[in-house]
Amino acid sequence: MKAYKVFAINPGSTSTKIAMFEGDKEVFSKNVSHDAEELKKFAEINDQLPYRKQMILDELAAAGQTLEGVDAFVGRGGGLVNIAGGTYTVNDQLLEHARVGFTVKHPATLGAQLAHEFAGQYGGAAFVVNPPDVDEFIDEARVTGLKGIYRESRIHALNQKEIGIRYAKTLGKKYEEMNLIICHIGGGISVTAHRKGKMIDSNDIAQGDGPMAPTRCGALPVKDVVKMCFSGKFTERQMYDKITKTGGLVDHLGTSDAREVCKMIDEGSQYAKLIYDAMIYQIAKQAGAMAAALEGDVDGIILTGGISYDKYVDAELTRKLKFIASVTVMAGEFEMEALAAGAIRVLSGEEQPKEYTGIPCWNGFDFDK
């Protein structure tokens, strides 16, 4: 098989991760940092495009790298309507939604635009792979106890899909043949039921759902949250921050770094141990719920994300979950590898590219309309 040359681009709030792959081998990578004061000069995220592009080119030149001969440029993606998983060609509709941030304003929307810019300049295809907008929930997973409030898929789709594909390959199988529970344990925690290649249910890492995480509150007693909202002690912005930025370990222990929490525990903090153990307990409980979503037919449980490097976390979750299925640790994140792999699957003919239509795969239930 040809070793396709793929350039992966993953824009974040203050940096842009880039990596060059030749086949499945990473030959160059760099986390291009962007000065926060410099970014403040841009009124809109899209205004950062020329700046980030030039920064990338400068880093490549400094490293003696070139984009000549690249077969595909692949970006992180984002700002799109909810879509099925897969590798999408950057067409005009996708590009337009990325430019306006159709569903969210985030630097990730620059991924598709940068891929398009580089492909236009150097040749090659432009793709996005399993962007944050992937939503494959079954209908039952969407319904809540309040009509008109529905659960949607906001999870670590890129890494989760890649982990599923990699795990299946270790067993000589295809991801689409297996039922898996994948626990991404990092700054955010998503615990997802994968049924035959589809992520049918998970917790929402953005709206306050599932286990608490280093910076996120997880599921809460709703009446108490309502009381906080109307207590006069917090602004709307502060309440939103408690859900996604200053909740979880940060609210309890003042840090989002699991290593610091472990240090507190080693120094004798019983409170730190309680909170850390409670987070682990909640992850296990969520995985049990996903086992029910898969009706007990689970081929494997995989632990991934940065916190899964912690042997204590792995051991405790294995102890709690081994009755469901075998537990495998695939620590870290494979986002850059996932971007390249998605492009290569299309270039090699293993997978057909998908066309972005701009039509949501789910847009509410008919009985609400």
C-alpha positions in Angstrom: 0.0 0.0 0.0 1.2 3.5 -0.8 2.5 5.5 2.2 0.2 8.5 1.7 1.6 11.8 2.9 -1.0 13.5 5.1 -0.8 16.8 7.0 -3.0 17.1 10.1 -4.2 20.4 11.6 -5.8 20.7 15.0 -6.5 24.3 16.1 -7.1 25.1 19.7 -7.7 28.2 21.7 -4.1 29.3 22.0 -2.2 26.9 19.8 -2.4 24.8 16.6 -1.2 21.3 16.7 0.3 20.1 13.3 1.7 16.8 12.3 3.0 15.2 9.1 2.4 11.6 8.4 3.8 9.2 5.8 1.4 6.3 6.0 0.8 5.5 9.7 4.2 6.9 10.7 4.4 10.4 12.2 7.5 12.1 10.7 7.0 15.6 12.1 4.8 17.2 14.8 4.7 20.6 16.5 2.4 22.4 18.8 2.4 25.9 17.4 1.8 28.4 20.2 -0.1 31.6 19.6 0.4 34.7 21.9 -2.8 35.4 23.7 -2.3 39.2 23.3 -1.8 38.7 19.6 -5.0 36.7 19.3 -6.9 39.5 21.1 -6.2 41.7 18.0 -8.6 39.6 16.0 -12.3 40.6 16.4 -13.6 37.2 15.1 -12.1 33.7 15.1 -12.1 33.7 11.3 -9.8 36.7 11.3 -7.1 34.5 12.8 -6.9 32.4 9.6 -4.1 34.2 7.8 -2.1 34.6 11.0 -2.4 30.9 12.0 -1.6 29.9 8.4 1.6 31.9 8.3 2.7 30.7 11.7 2.3 27.1 10.5 4.3 27.8 7.4 7.0 29.5 9.4 7.3 26.5 11.7 7.5 24.1 8.8 10.2 26.2 7.1 12.2 26.3 10.4 12.0 22.5 10.6 13.0 22.0 7.0 9.5 20.6 6.2 7.5 21.2 3.0 3.8 20.8 2.1 4.8 20.0 -1.5 3.6 16.5 -2.4 1.1 16.2 0.4 -1.8 13.9 -0.7 -4.3 15.2 1.8 -4.8 18.0 4.3 -7.1 17.1 7.2 -8.5 19.5 9.8 -10.1 19.0 13.2 -13.4 20.5 12.1 -16.3 22.0 14.0 -19.2 24.4 13.9 -21.2 22.0 11.7 -24.7 20.6 12.0 -24.9 17.2 13.7 -23.7 14.5 11.4 -22.9 10.8 11.2 -19.3 9.7 11.9 -16.8 9.4 9.1 -14.3 11.3 6.9 -15.9 14.3 5.1 -14.6 16.1 2.0 -14.3 19.8 2.6 -17.0 21.0 0.2 -18.5 24.5 -0.2 -21.3 23.8 2.3 -19.0 22.5 4.9 -16.6 25.4 4.4 -19.4 27.9 4.7 -20.6 26.5 8.0 -17.1 26.4 9.3 -16.6 30.0 8.4 -19.7 31.3 10.1 -19.4 28.8 13.0 -22.9 27.6 12.3 -23.4 25.8 15.6 -20.4 26.9 17.7 -17.8 29.6 17.7 -14.5 27.9 18.4 -11.0 27.8 16.9 -11.6 24.2 15.8 -13.7 25.7 13.0 -10.4 26.9 11.4 -9.3 23.3 10.9 -11.4 22.8 7.8 -10.5 26.3 6.5 -6.8 25.7 6.9 -7.0 22.3 5.2 -8.9 24.0 2.3 -6.3 26.8 2.1 -3.3 24.5 2.0 -5.0 22.1 -0.5 -5.7 25.0 -2.8 -2.1 26.2 -2.6 -0.3 22.9 -2.7 -2.7 20.4 -4.3 -4.2 17.3 -2.6 -7.5 16.7 -1.0 -9.0 18.4 2.0 -10.9 16.5 4.7 -12.3 16.7 8.2 -12.6 13.5 10.3 -15.1 12.7 13.0 -15.5 16.4 14.1 -17.1 17.3 17.4 -20.4 17.5 15.6 -20.8 13.7 15.2 -24.1 12.6 16.7 -25.2 8.9 16.3 -27.5 8.6 19.3 -30.5 6.4 19.2 -33.8 8.1 19.8 -34.3 6.6 23.3 -31.0 8.1 24.4 -32.2 11.6 23.5 -35.4 11.8 25.5 -35.4 13.4 29.0 -38.1 14.0 31.6 -38.9 17.4 30.2 -40.5 17.7 26.8 -38.5 19.8 24.5 -35.2 19.2 26.3 -33.2 16.6 24.6 -29.8 15.0 25.0 -27.4 15.4 22.1 -24.0 13.9 21.4 -21.2 16.1 22.8 -18.3 13.8 23.3 -14.7 13.1 22.3 -15.8 11.7 19.0 -12.4 11.8 17.2 -10.4 10.0 19.8 -13.2 7.6 20.7 -13.7 6.4 17.2 -10.0 6.0 16.6 -9.7 4.0 19.8 -12.5 1.7 18.7 -10.9 1.1 15.4 -7.5 0.4 16.9 -8.8 -1.9 19.5 -10.8 -3.9 17.0 -7.7 -4.3 14.8 -5.8 -5.8 17.8 -8.4 -8.6 17.7 -8.4 -9.0 14.0 -11.9 -7.5 13.8 -13.5 -4.4 12.4 -14.9 -1.6 14.6 -18.2 -2.1 12.9 -18.4 -5.7 14.1 -18.1 -4.9 17.8 -20.0 -3.5 20.8 -17.6 -1.5 23.0 -17.7 0.9 26.0 -15.0 3.5 25.6 -14.2 5.8 28.6 -12.3 8.9 27.6 -10.8 10.2 30.9 -9.2 13.6 30.5 -10.1 17.3 31.2 -13.5 16.2 30.1 -14.9 12.6 30.6 -17.1 10.9 28.1 -18.2 7.3 28.6 -19.8 6.0 25.4 -21.7 2.9 24.1 -20.4 1.9 20.7 -22.7 -0.5 18.9 -21.5 -1.9 15.6 -19.6 1.3 14.6 -22.1 3.8 16.0 -21.9 5.8 19.2 -25.5 5.2 20.3 -25.4 6.8 23.8 -23.0 8.7 26.0 -22.9 11.5 28.6 -22.9 15.1 27.5 -19.5 16.7 28.4 -20.7 20.2 27.7 -24.1 20.5 29.3 -23.6 19.0 32.7 -24.1 15.2 32.5 -22.4 12.0 33.5 -19.3 11.8 35.8 -17.7 14.9 37.2 -14.4 15.6 35.6 -11.3 17.8 36.3 -13.1 21.0 35.2 -16.7 19.9 34.8 -19.5 19.3 37.2 -21.2 16.3 35.7 -24.7 15.4 36.6 -26.3 17.3 39.5 -29.5 17.4 41.5 -31.5 19.9 39.3 -33.5 21.5 42.1 -30.3 22.5 44.0 -28.9 24.0 40.8 -32.1 26.0 40.3 -31.7 27.4 43.8 -28.1 28.4 43.0 -29.2 30.1 39.9 -31.8 32.3 41.7 -29.7 32.8 44.9 -28.4 36.1 43.7 -24.8 34.9 44.4 -23.9 34.0 40.9 -24.2 35.5 37.4 -25.4 33.5 34.5 -21.8 33.4 33.2 -20.5 32.1 36.5 -23.1 29.3 36.5 -22.1 28.3 33.0 -18.5 28.3 34.1 -19.3 26.0 37.0 -20.6 23.5 34.5 -17.7 23.4 32.1 -14.7 25.3 33.5 -14.6 25.6 37.3 -16.6 22.5 38.4 -15.4 19.0 39.3 -11.9 18.7 40.7 -11.3 22.5 40.3 -14.3 23.3 42.5 -13.4 20.7 45.2 -9.7 20.8 45.2 -8.6 24.0 43.3 -6.8 22.2 40.5 -7.6 20.4 37.3 -4.4 18.5 37.3 -4.9 14.9 38.4 -1.2 14.6 39.2 -1.6 17.4 41.8 -4.6 15.6 43.2 -2.6 12.4 43.6 0.1 14.4 45.3 -2.5 15.7 47.8 -3.6 12.1 48.4 0.0 10.9 48.9 0.5 13.7 51.5 -2.5 12.4 53.5 -5.5 14.5 52.3 -8.6 12.4 53.0 -10.8 14.9 51.2 -8.7 14.7 48.0 -9.0 10.9 48.1 -12.8 11.0 48.6 -13.2 13.3 45.6 -10.9 11.4 43.4 -12.5 8.1 44.3 -15.9 9.6 43.8 -14.9 10.6 40.2 -13.7 7.1 39.6 -17.0 5.7 41.0 -19.0 8.0 38.8 -17.1 6.8 35.7 -17.7 3.2 36.6 -21.4 3.9 37.2 -21.7 5.6 33.8 -20.0 2.6 32.1 -22.5 0.4 33.8 -25.3 2.5 32.3 -23.7 2.1 28.9 -23.6 -1.7 29.4 -27.3 -1.5 29.9 -27.6 0.5 26.7 -25.8 -2.3 24.9 -28.2 -4.8 26.6 -25.2 -6.5 28.3 -23.6 -7.5 25.0 -20.2 -5.9 25.5 -17.1 -7.1 23.7 -14.7 -4.9 25.6 -14.2 -1.8 27.8 -11.4 0.6 26.9 -9.9 3.3 29.1 -8.3 6.2 27.2 -7.4 9.9 27.6 -4.7 11.5 29.7 -5.9 10.5 33.2 -5.8 6.8 32.1 -2.0 7.0 32.5 -2.8 6.9 36.2 -2.4 3.3 37.3 -4.6 3.8 40.3 -7.5 4.9 38.1 -7.0 2.0 35.8 -6.8 -0.5 38.6 -10.0 0.8 40.3 -12.0 0.9 37.1 -10.8 -2.5 36.1 -11.9 -3.9 39.5 -15.3 -2.3 39.2 -16.0 -3.1 35.6 -14.4 -6.5 34.8 -17.6 -8.2 35.6 -19.1 -6.6 32.4 -16.2 -7.3 30.0 -12.4 -7.3 29.8 -10.9 -3.9 30.4 -8.1 -2.6 28.2 -6.0 0.6 28.8 -5.1 2.7 25.7 -3.8 5.7 27.5 -3.5 9.2 26.0 -5.1 10.8 23.1 -4.7 9.9 19.4 -6.3 12.9 17.8 -3.6 13.7 15.3 -3.2 10.0 14.4 -7.0 9.8 14.0 -7.1 12.7 11.6 -4.4 11.1 9.4 -5.9 7.6 9.6 -9.3 8.9 8.5 -7.8 10.6 5.5 -5.7 7.5 4.6 -8.7 5.2 4.8 -10.3 7.3 2.1 -7.2 7.7 0.0 -6.6 4.0 0.0 -10.2 3.1 -0.8 -10.9 1.4 2.5 -13.6 3.9 3.2 -15.8 6.2 1.1 -15.6 9.9 1.8 -18.9 11.5 3.0 -20.5 14.6 1.5 -21.6 17.3 4.0 -25.1 18.4 3.1 -25.7 20.9 5.9 -28.8 19.0 6.8 -28.8 17.8 10.5 -28.9 14.0 11.0 -31.3 14.8 13.9 -33.3 18.0 14.3 -35.9 17.2 16.9 -38.8 14.8 16.8 -41.7 15.2 14.4 -44.2 15.3 17.3 -42.6 18.5 18.5 -43.2 20.3 15.2 
